[in-house]
């Protein structure tokens, strides 16, 4: 009974500790001179995030005027740095370009040494269409201004502090491109701090450090204002397609720190990203952490120097541990020594049998594969598709979904430990195989992940659960698997190996102190419970971040296995303890019930409305018009919109849309076409000038040359990319009425096929108006807009 009490206490306190570490601080009251005030920053957020303000929009200009006035009142002597921002992606098949005229805003806090490398404090002030952008990134801009106020109140810093508010980030990091690649002021920068968001709540994380980050991490450790950082996030982010303005700073070789918050992701790029839905505690956390780092960078005698990348992670409170990757071998060696000490003592006490240790190792691997299969089944059971829009039903109820994952995961651990004690193959094998088959049935097709993990778990059950194993042997096997995993991680990814090595080290301490669970005293139980609480608290926070950052609940199986390093001696009952056997299945059943509730109740409310994205498509070549549903989310409202002109929805086959979205014929309206002119330029080049019409903010050209052709410049910004004959290349210009100028360098006479698409961010006035949208639906991305398409052929 004492062990069961210790287990329950460890689970409750460990989860509570994990929850506590992920709570943002309380907002500061008033406006203290030496502290960041979320209350003051929210005033700026409310002023900026009244309406969507994408690049080159009238609302974007209003926000810019507000910021210029605000910064001038602060004495920052703001200026607008205009230019063309570019984002290019080249493949052997084609070229994709995003561009816009950007208006970066710059202010300076003068330092004592104006010639010293400056600190750059950066955020972007544009939003995506149809989102006010209170979190992304009005929160970052407001934080930058409030941080500037506090720094100015402390007197002149050692060096200049440049506040850079970029434009066009959402269109492809365009303002950062214009600054870091073409603005001469960028050469004065010595250290960069960027602020971003992918949600509207939660803790703020320093998730990406610049190249050769030893100095930057040392600065973060010195600042240490309840930081949240882990080098694992940098390793993961490095392999993801996501980017922020900080990417351009890293490409320029600048050191720095990148901060963001990602909880409540339903609001990311959504109409619900309003000032009212932005968590004030999260804004306080952003200000506290960034101000602490910026203050050190501003007032220290020297900026951080580059050095080899570090392993780093926050434990609890202000404690941030960092060391060179090679030092990970010392951590691993210490863990191995402690585990070996515990094994030797257990063998002397005749409590540890190697056969049982091998069974424990098999049980640990069974836990990993079965958890993957069950979590994969749970994801399939929700009925939500995969993709940013498809998973919104889960984002609408994040707490419920995370609770289901946690219950299934912990239930799997307790079931595995209990079955190892009982020594029965069949229940364990059926659970794993059934999970894999269930995922395949729900998917309606062969499922490699589910079937593979389920089959592996069933085989391991047959090998490991043939006879009962004692607790010491079972735990020893789990620790041996941990040692092998830590060794592999240290070899393959030393910057991330601490995620395995630290929990293993904690478990090694417990193994040595309790001689691998052979001691049966209350003191031994207390040690096991304490280590389990700390490990679960740290790993629970890590699992929470993994769950939020990636729609892959199967990954939670890894921190579950790591938690087993310390939980196992409490989780495995003595042989023949029937009272324990039902705990794991009960937790798994509870998680399954929640999954069923999620499937039956998607969670659409006025606070979390369903995506409803429709556009009016005018095909000027065919002289036809369509009502198109651009998001894969049907509802009575979208169905009514498509049928409003009496048409029947059918797949819409048009180059202007992804896939073949449903569409119905619409009443034809008239609209002007863009003005496309191809003329001769200097040195045998061609000049293609494209001007949108009808109030369009976005003009997209798809161009296909029939001869060798190079795209030399876009609105004066150099590109220098060859365009393959016969291939379609895309240039997206978010410039509003400003013309798009392409300088092309042909190899000889030829022709250019041009497909144009203009986006007018309003429904046509002549068309039948959209019906009132219900409270449980929201206009997402470019919904309620007009898309005008056509083709031209230009020759020279």
Secondary structure, DSSP 8 states (H G I E B T S, - for coil): -HHHHHHHHHHHHHHHHHHHHT------SS--TTS--HHHHHHHHHHHTTS---TTSHHHHHHHHHHHHHHHHTT---EEEEEEEEEEEE-SS-EEEEEEEEEEEEEEE--SBTTS-EEEEEEE----TT---IIIIIIHHHHHHHHHHHHHHT---SB-EEEEEES-STTTSHHHHHHHHH-GGGGGEEEEEEEEESSSEEEEEEEEE-SSBHHHHHHHHHH-SS--BBHHHHHHHHTSS---HHHHHHHTT--EEEEEEEESGGGTTSTT--GGGS-HHHHHHHHHHHHHHHHHHHHSSS----BS-EEEEE-STT-EEEEEGGGHHHHHHHHHHHHHHHHHHHHHTT---HHHHHHHHHHHHHHHHHHHHHHHHHHHHT---SSTTTTHHHHTTHHHHHHHHHHHHHHHHHHHHHHHHHT-HHHHHHHHHHHHHHHHHHHTS--HHHHHHHHHHHHHHHHH-SS---HHHHHHHHHHHHHHHHHHHHHH-TTTTHHHHHHHHHHHHHHHHTTTTT--SHHHHHHHHHHHHHHHHHHHHHHHHHHHH-S-GGGHHHHHHHHHHHHHHHHS--TT-GGGHHHHHHHHHHHHHHHHHHHH-----SSS-EE--EEEEEETTTTEEEEEE-SS---HHHHHHHTTTS---EE---TTSSS--EEEE---------EEEEEE-GGG-EEEEEE--TT-SEEEEEEEESS-EEEEEETTEEEEEEE-TT--EEEEE--TTS-EEEEEEESSS-EEEEEEEEEESS--TTS-------TTEE--TTTTEEEEEEEEEEE-
